[in-house]
Amino acid sequence: MRFILDTNEFVAAVGVVKNPASEIIFNTLVDSFPKHTLHIPRTIINEVRRNVHPSIFAEFIRIVQPIASIDEDIVVPFEIGTKYESMGLKPADAFIAAYTEWTGADALVTENRHFLSRHKGLPFKVITAETCLKTLLK
């Protein structure tokens, strides 16, 4: 499966205050590469950098660089982002939804963007770390 982890999942996995489910998901995705693939937009990389200590960020990059596709935001087609903005999403939320669609991800893993799931016909699921963990451990 292909997952997009929102910033909060990475910060909860590697930061000082951890969410056990987020930490297990991150470690499982790292350990199971290439069975499950991880795509990260530059926006999320920058947000992780702003939210963790520099030494933690350096270790995070060391771990994800060999196994993740880190994409520049500009590669996401403008039309996809516009589609989500026309659905009433704020620009940052529209970008994450557009990125998730563009990568062909099966799910966006997040703790704070569940309002996306209220929109019918999304080409991806919006799930919590707990739900993702259950999926990974099947």
N, C-alpha and C positions, 0 to 999 in steps of 0.2 A: 504494500500500500504506500501511497505517497501522502505525506502530511505536511501542512504548513503550521508551524508553531508560532503563536503570537509572542510578542515581546515578553509579556508577563510570564509565559511558560519558561522561557530561557532564563529570565531573572530568578524565577522561583526554583529553577534547577541548579543554577551555579552560584547564585548570590548568597549573601550572608543569611537571610531569612529564607529557608527552603520550604517548598511544598513537596512532601514525599512523593506524591503521584507524578508531579512534574519532573522531579529528579530521576525517578525510575524510568519514565518515558524517554527522557533525554539519553540516559545510559543505555536503554534498550535499543533506541534508534542507532546510536553510535555502534553498539556491539553487533547489531544485526545487519549492518550495511553489507551488501547492497540489496538485501531482501526488501527493506523499507528504505525509501529515499527521502531525503530532506532537502528542501529548497528554502532559501532565506533571501529576502530582498534587502538591499543596502539600507533601506529605512530601518528595518528591524535590527540590523547589525549596529547602526548608529545609536538606536535607542538602548540596546543592551550596553553599549559603551558608556552611555550617560548614566546608567543605573547600577553599575557595579564598579568595584575598585579596579584600577588599571591592571593590577597583577591578575585578578580574576578574569578580566576581559582578555588579557594576553593568553591565558590558558584556554579560555573558551575558543578563541580563534585558532590556536594550535590544534585543538581537538576537531573543530568542524571543517577547517579548510580542506583537508584531504577527502572528506566524505560527503560534503554538502555542495550543492550548487548555490553559489552566492551571486545573485543577479543584481545588476544596476537597475534602479527604478525605471529608467528611461526605456527599457526593453518592453515594458508592459504596454500593449497597444492602448492609445488614448481612448479609442472608442469603447473599450471594455470599462474603463474607469468612468466614462461619461454615462454609460448605461446604469451603473450603480448610483451615481450622483443623481440621475433622473428619478431614481427610486426613493430619493429623499435622504440618502446617506451623506454624512459629512465627508469632506475630501479624504481624510486619513482612513476612515472606515471603507470608503469606496475603493481606495487604492488597495487595501488588504484584500477585499473581496475580489477585485479585478486580478490581483496577483495570484490568488488562490485558483481562480478560474483559469487564468492563462497558463499556469503550470500543469493544469490537469490533475490537481491534487484531489484526493478522495475526501479530505476533511481539513478544516481549519480548527486547530486546537487552541482554545482560548477560555479565559475565565471572565472576560468582560465584553465580548461582542455578540452575545446570544440574541440580541435584537435582530441580527441578520437572519436567524432561522425563522423569523416571522414572515419573511419574504418568500412567497411561493416560487417553486421552480428553480431554486439555486442548483447549480451543477455540482455542488459539494455539500458535505454535511458540516454543521457547526457543532463541535462537541467539547466537553470539558476534559481536563486531564484525567479524571477518574474514568470517564467513558472510553477515552483513548487507551488507557491502561488495560481495561477489560478486553478491548479489541486486540491489542498487541499480545496479550497473554493467552489468547485462545489457541 
